[in-house]
Amino acid sequence: MITAAQTAPLVVFDFDGVLVDGMAEYWASARLAALAVAPGVVLPAQAPPAFAQLRPLIHKGWEMVLMALELGRPDLDVPALLATYDTALPLALARWGVSEHDLQQALEGERSGAMAADLGAWLGLHRFYPGVIERLGRLASEGADWAVLTTKGGAFAQQLLQAAGLEPWALYGHEQGSKSEVLAQLLAGAGQGRPIWFVEDRRPTLELVRSQAALAAVRCFLVSWGYLAPGDGLGLPGGIAWLEPTAFAAPLAQWP
């Protein structure tokens, strides 16, 4: 816990699944990008239940498009895909004859097109989780700054933050590198010598941070909301704290 004698932290938040629920937009954009890459695929307008099951495993935007393509396969074995997700990714890329870059470009193209056509409608496909906007607004009164670190394109996250009247100390999209790389940069000086707290909803990301000696000083939190896989909150390793909404709403000195 922080005390009056300690420096207030820079709290670094993941975006999707921590600050914002954008499940409706994920499917809408991933579906259109998948159709652009493979026009013959048949996909429903509404996200199938399997997409929500897969979402906790998805790390980067291009994976959403690839999973949309996979969900267009009549013979897809969803339980097998869930069980072997990481090894299934390169096989699926080969099956569809696409690259990560192709899929990422298609996704960002569809998002840019949707925003240009009707920004209000695109924004309306997202919602900030209850209490998030208010809690971010109170951080300044505790002497803390906050930043966003996301695998989403920074321009898309910026639009959503602006629409909510939020202005982070910094915003890092996938263009700035991996989350571990950005956290290392913050520790090396961009954070101005402050403690770095990192708030995520993806346990594997936090476990990767904890496995790197260079990031040992980063204090990690796994939120209890967002896109969690079953059992993600159980048996957390040392150095990863479980953050529930009541604790999130409390002063930073009371965080676990």
Secondary structure as UniProt FT lines:
FT   TURN            4..5
FT   STRAND          10..13
FT   TURN            17..19
FT   STRAND          20..21
FT   HELIX           23..37
FT   TURN            39..40
FT   HELIX           49..54
FT   HELIX           55..57
FT   HELIX           61..71
FT   TURN            74..75
FT   HELIX           78..83
FT   HELIX           85..96
FT   HELIX           100..117
FT   HELIX           119..123
FT   TURN            124..125
FT   STRAND          127..128
FT   TURN            130..131
FT   HELIX           132..138
FT   HELIX           139..142
FT   STRAND          145..149
FT   HELIX           154..163
FT   TURN            164..165
FT   STRAND          170..172
FT   HELIX           174..176
FT   HELIX           179..185
FT   HELIX           186..190
FT   TURN            191..193
FT   STRAND          196..200
FT   HELIX           203..210
FT   HELIX           213..215
FT   TURN            216..217
FT   STRAND          219..223
FT   TURN            230..235
FT   TURN            238..239
FT   STRAND          240..243
FT   HELIX           245..249
FT   HELIX           252..254
//
